[in-house]
């Protein structure tokens, strides 16, 4: 039997989730990464576009429309034949290196006074830029890293109307001594001034924190463990990662004027225990409290409209949290590894619980999902060992891969009758699960869906179930009878392997193939009545079924795989099997 895997596996898989492109689509020759919670799309790596390209304001995938808001990192990098592009007004961010090596970047006609500006978006700057540079009025967006490592710049004046200063914007501009932050700016990225002379200017430092125009850019280890914001400096914005990996910060009261907790703001603050979040905050960005292992208190505002991926990932001591009823989705890994979280009231309009959202929340006791929930993602509640009951909302048509994997105390689950599929490993390792009410519309049970569910009793499958896939009920040791559904077409490899107490297997009339090791080591199996349409018995399909003494053979049988009945010591080797291909050792050690 396989070893029981718990949180280390979750950490590995969730780490890949955070950086994987979860929902991709190709639309009119351009690749997009979709965000179903916010209804937005990011242009992602598209290596073969050429000529003049129009980026649309929105795309429609299935029944949902997505607003195109971002040009992703390296989106068109190296496309020498891309000669021009039209950017819609919906674009809010352009990531670094998006146009590197394209015909746009190499065409000098597009450059003016050392900068490349397309549709009010400043894409890049070069050494020809003036030392004291004023960004033209009307520029609404500057790409991440646009001025990075420019040795010419000494002063930059940013225009009113700019809403974001993106990450790495002036990083490495060692001679830069002055910038302004317009009142219109709503977000400041990480490392915007790293490596600049400006960051060494003492007049901008107060109590270990660096400020410009009421914006806190960076804090150092010299701040007070109980950090307070200077009264004379009205802090309206805090840059992404400003407190990240700070080893001394213990508690902080965020200013009342703050509207956003920026990306990775407190990421890796290992000593942080308490954060007071003002009611003015409307957005908490991705990784905001990532791996703040000692964080106990950071209660979210009731009017929060957006919550980012892995925002509270690894907050091991977070005991309570409230979620705004304005939220429609819990993003990827948002509360993963919050091992002290015992309960969480879900938003009344919640639609989606994304991949790994609550994975490893070992003390989460109750799961009262609202009826509005339509989607439960991969490993959404994996390792929630405190869960005992689950009721899947009626709007959900598929339980995602590993959604409740290793919920070892989960003993009862209620499914809607309209459930279509239980995906791979959905309830794998649920040792206490006793009953499986089979919905009338269930079509598919995925690979290892109920692997090692050692308390799972006999199941009455609906007649319309078409597929029981590989190892679906492997090592379900309490099962005694298996009755295959009337319309079952696929019985996967190892589907009932090591179900050591199964005494009877009732075949249906339609099954044509028994997979490899499908009933291997079913030591209590005594009799087998085969489907009249059965043509193939897989390798080791009934190996070590030591009490199997009677088999009614199908007239249509064409092949018996190697070791199919090996060590079935009570079974008599059939004498007449004319025309049937017999694998090596198919009946070895039979009577």
Phi, psi and omega in degrees: 000145182291150176291147182282116182258137182235234193297324178304321178294319179301316182300319180294314182290320181291327177300319178290328178299318186297328185252357178278153174276107192282318182229105181252154172209150174255121184227115182052043175082004181241136178275138180230148170253124188261144173243096186291337180290312183266352179069037181238162180225142176246130173292123181245184191308118180231094193279351191237018178283158180206168177072213179268131186238133176252119174272124183284160176288328181208158175229156178241124179237116186066238179258358185253140176258135181242132175278129180279112187242346186219147168254114189287170180300130178059028186306316182238018185305131176084000179279084184296336182272358175281109189258339180200156181213146174246122182257130180285163180291348180283345181294124180251338181215142170234117183284166184297149175062019184298327184241013181301133176077009178270165176297336177295315184288329185270352180274109184298339181294337181277348186265144178217119180055039173085006179229155177248116181239126178233122177049051177069015178244121177277115187270318185199161175229155178231189186290349180278358182290148179291142179304318176256096189254133175252117178293129185301145173301143181099343175289118185259346185210139175237129183295151178302135177068018185299325181255009188305134176062022176281121184270354183277321189297134171239334182208139178229133174250117181269146186276151170294141185108339175293131184256344183215137169254105191281168186297148177061019189301314180244017183303131178080004175279082193294339181262002181287124183242350183205134169218166172240156175242105182300154180297338181285344182292127181249349184208138178234128183281185183272145174060034182291334182240008181301130179082014178257156175294330181301324183291347178262001182285112187297334183292344179266357183261135176219118177053041176084010180232145183258126183237144167222125176049045177077013180244126177276118185266320185202143174239151182241182181291350181276358178290161176289141177304325174258086191282134174234148182274136181303133182293328183283345180248108179284109183272111182257338180220148172233128184291154176304136176067016184300325180252007187303135176062023177287124187273355184248338186298125184250317179207156182204140173251114183286147185292148184297337183280350187289135179249347183215137168263111193290167178306130175055027186304314181245020182307126175072019175280091192291340181257357184291126182243331186216131176230125176264116184259123181288159181293345181286342183292128180247340182225137170240116187277173185299143178063017186305317181238028184304125177059034169273080193297332182263001183296123180251329187222120173200068188287128183282148178295153182285347180254020179297135181250345183211137180227130188269166178301137175054029184302322181240022180304128174076016175277082192296334185254007179289117187263332181216157177200152175239147181240133181295142176288356176275350180278135177251354180211147171256114190285176183307126172057023188302314181243020180301137178069020171277080192287348179258357182288119185261327179207158184206113176290124183275149177302143184291338181253018183300133179245326188227135168245107189281176185307129173063018187305321182234020182301134178079010174280081194292340181254004178295119190261324186237147181225088181257078181287134179291159183295345182283346183295129181247342189218128173239114189279180180299131176055027185304320181235023181301136177076013175279082190287348178274347181291135176242332181227144176220134171240115182281125182301152186296334182281349181279126178255351176209133173272123189293167180304127176061019188304321180236028182301135176061029167277084196288345177254006178287118183243348178216139180226137174245127180252150170288150181296338182271002180301131185266322186212145168248110191282176185308133174059019185305319181235022180302133177078012175278084192296331185265355184296122187258317186239146175232093175288117187273112180301149186292336181259006183297127185253328188217135169245118190282179181299131177055027183302322180234033181303128174063030172276087194287346180257000186290122183274187181300147185239134172260102182286150173286158185292341187265359179297124185260335187218127166243107192271182189311129173056026184304320182236029180305130175062034170273086196283349181270347181292138180242334181227136175240118176244112184285140181299154184299324186257014181298131179247331183238121172241105191287168178299134176065021187304319180235027181300139178063025168277081197290346180254004177292120181260330184226138173238117179260108180286157173268185184269352190246342187296132183250342183218133171257123186290169177302133175057023183305320180234027181300141176059030169275082194292340182264354183297128185249317184228150180221119176253113187277153174297140179295346179261001184297126180244333185226134171244121188287174180300133175053029185301324181232027182301137178063028169275081195289342179256003179288118184239344184222130176229128173265112190277144177283139178290342182267002186299130180246332186210137171240118187290167181297139179060021185303318182239023182299138179066021168274081197290344178262356182269131178278133178299125181295140184272322184243107178225050185300132177084354180269126176287128187247121178285163181299134177060026183303324181237029181299135179068016172278163185289000000 
